[in-house]
Amino acid sequence: MDATIHWISNSMQKKGDAGASTSFLSRKEIHKAKQFHMSFPEYSATPLQNLTGLAKTLGISGVYVKDESYRFGLNAFKVLGGSYAIARHLAKRLGRDISELPYHVLISPEVKSQLGEITFATTTDGNHGRGVAWTAKQLRQKSVVYMPKGSSLYRLEKIREEGAHACITDSNYDDTVRMTAEQAEKHGWVIVQDTAWEGYEEIPTWIMQGYGTMAAEALEQLQLIGMEKPTHIFVQAGVGSLAGAVQGFFQDIFQGDRPKLVIVEPDQADCFYRSGLAGDGDPRAVGGDMATIMAGLACGEPNRIGWEILRDYCDMFVSCPDWVAAKGMRILGNPLGTDPRVVSGESGAVTLGLLETFLLDKQYETAREALGLTADSRVLLFSTEGNTDPNKYLSIAWDGECPVPRD
């Protein structure tokens, strides 16, 4: 198997405001999502870890990691999207604006009697499904969760603990999404999925807005320490909803002066990288089992909404072997000097593994130059999940699964 990191600069970028609209990810729209999230008793902004020792070792000005292992006690960022989409759906049913429906109103007997019983259904590799199940339970509703083959039994049990009816299928992620849609239509369930298809775009849009809470928190935290914005952002992509949300938020605020953004995927599910290679503006899909340790990123078909934003504004697409994520996990878990420790899962750590490799491995000097990574660079990363599968975490961090290849 190829152990090389593959990258390509984005040749499809649009200039100024000529690209896909990012108005739905504006500061004003994301503020609505953030205000809703803040209404939950469990809410607190997740920490932005300033890894000064690591930055010095890498030869850049700053490395800042948004640590989502603290999010709502669920160990991952995904709940931000699912919860906001469910809330927006309920608001629409009630004919009210989301600003009128904070958590304590949504759980009130009056609202519950108006809504009745609703079942929310989704496909997940783990984190998204747990977030949907948790939100449904919090809001006194039901959930059904399907997971693709090869999914973690530990993650399955965590979803079931939130009250969902959940099971693992015999299909890959994208085929399981299609099966979930069929079951939802049959039973009258509401699908909460972060990928979009023709006729299903509203909820994916709301999910992306929900993810914007994390981007908005990170920017606020950077500005509190005197930094207007990072110079670079590395963000992971599954279907591209998170990446599109981050890109769109920073694009809408900073326009042509936005940070450079790098899209990072597993090489077994690198639909955005392949779309970048094609360079004709149309998304490409990846099929098969997509056997990668980065389970949360094992998605072969891009979210069309996210794709259009990334096509028009991102700077680079990167396809990474599993060892990149494993290396990132070990670096974050073994901090330098007084740097804080970050417990990051496979999908959460791949961006740090890539940044370290780009900066220190001479083989990737051209990529480093293409991005303009210099001693003055300040890089923002999102550790999107903590230790969501303890057995896998120990296999990588203790036993050395997916070692760095040596010549």
Number of C-alpha atoms within 10 A of each C-alpha: 4 8 14 14 19 15 20 18 18 20 18 17 17 14 11 12 14 9 16 17 16 19 14 17 27 19 16 11 17 24 17 18 27 23 14 24 25 16 14 14 10 10 15 12 19 18 17 22 18 17 21 19 17 22 21 14 12 19 16 18 15 22 24 22 23 24 28 27 24 18 23 21 10 19 23 27 29 26 26 27 31 32 28 27 26 22 23 23 18 19 18 12 11 14 9 12 11 19 12 11 19 16 17 11 14 19 15 12 11 10 14 16 9 10 15 9 10 16 17 23 28 27 29 28 26 27 24 26 32 32 25 34 33 27 23 25 15 16 19 16 20 22 28 26 26 25 27 24 16 18 20 18 14 15 20 24 15 21 26 20 14 20 17 27 16 23 17 19 17 11 16 22 30 23 17 21 21 12 16 22 19 14 15 18 12 9 9 13 20 19 24 27 26 29 25 20 11 6 6 14 16 12 23 25 22 27 28 32 31 31 29 31 29 27 20 18 17 25 17 16 18 18 13 10 8 9 13 11 20 21 20 21 26 24 25 27 28 28 29 31 29 27 27 30 30 27 29 28 28 25 26 18 15 12 15 12 12 20 22 21 25 27 26 27 31 32 24 23 29 30 28 30 27 20 20 25 16 13 15 11 15 12 20 17 15 18 15 13 17 21 15 18 22 26 24 26 25 29 30 24 23 26 21 21 23 27 24 20 25 31 27 22 28 27 22 24 26 26 24 25 24 26 25 28 29 29 26 26 29 21 21 23 16 15 15 17 10 10 16 16 15 24 23 30 32 30 30 31 31 31 29 27 22 22 20 18 20 21 20 14 10 11 13 16 14 11 19 18 12 13 17 14 21 14 13 12 17 20 24 27 25 26 29 27 25 26 19 22 16 13 11 18 21 13 13 22 17 10 11 14 17 17 13 14 9 5 2
